[in-house]
């Protein structure tokens, strides 16, 4: 199970710097892998009743929402840091 859980992290690994489009594609692939693994592992462990499958689907949906929010927060923090660096560069250049 631990090896399966490591699969989504391997998608975003790269030796070279990725373009924005490449990074977004890899993050989407990572989310799909996380959701798929969660769903498969949870469904395998439960009896195949409608209520339990619905609960697993709701957990997967909430995970996707949290993942999206985490990506947005990381982007916003990097944006603020870039703004600070740009201001510092303007001060140094003038």
N, C-alpha and C positions, 0 to 999 in steps of 0.2 A: 504494500500500500504506500509506503514512503517513497518508493521510486516513482509511482504514478503521480504522487503529489508534487514531485520535482519537475515534471514535464512542462507545466505552464511557465516556469521561470526560465527554462532553456530557450523559449521562443524569443525573449527580449534580449538575450545575450548576443553581443556582436563585438568583433575585434576592432571594427572601424566605426567612426561616428555616423549615425543614421540621419537621413533627412527627416523632415517633419512627417511627410507622407509615409515613409517606411516605419517610423516609430508608431504612428497611429494604427497602421495595419497590424503591426506586431502586438500592440496593446489590445486590439480587437481580437486577434487570435488567442491571446493569453486569456481574455475574459471568456471566450467560447470554450477553451479547454478547461478552465476552472469550473464553469457552469456544468459542462458535460461530465467531468469527473465527480463533482458533488452529486449530481443527479443519479449517475450510474451507481456510485458507491452507496448512496442512501437507499435507492430502490432495491439493490441486491440484498441489503440488510433487513428490509421490512417485508412483511407479507404484502402481496399485491392487492391491497384494498384501495378503493377509490379515495377514501378520506386521507390515507397516509400519502398517496402519490400527490394529492392536492397540497398537502402540507409541505412536501419536499419541493414542489414547484414554487410555492410561496417563499420558502427559504432561498431558493435559487434567485428569485426575483429581487428579494431584499439584498442579496449579495451583489447583484448587478448594480443596483442603485447605489449602494455603499462604495463599490468599486469606481463607479462614475464620479461620485462626489470626491473621492480621494484623488482621482486624476485631476479634477478641476482645482482642488485645493493646491496640489503640487504645481500645476501650471500657474496659478495666481501668485504663489510665493516666488516662483522663478521670474515671473513678470515684474514683481516689485523689486527683486534683487537686480534685474537688468536695468530698471529705471534708475535705481540708486547708482549703479556703475556708470550709466550714461551721464548722469548729472556730475559725477566726480570727474569723468573725462572732459566734460565741457569746462569745468573749473580749471583743470590742469592745462587745457589748450588755450584758455584766455589769459 
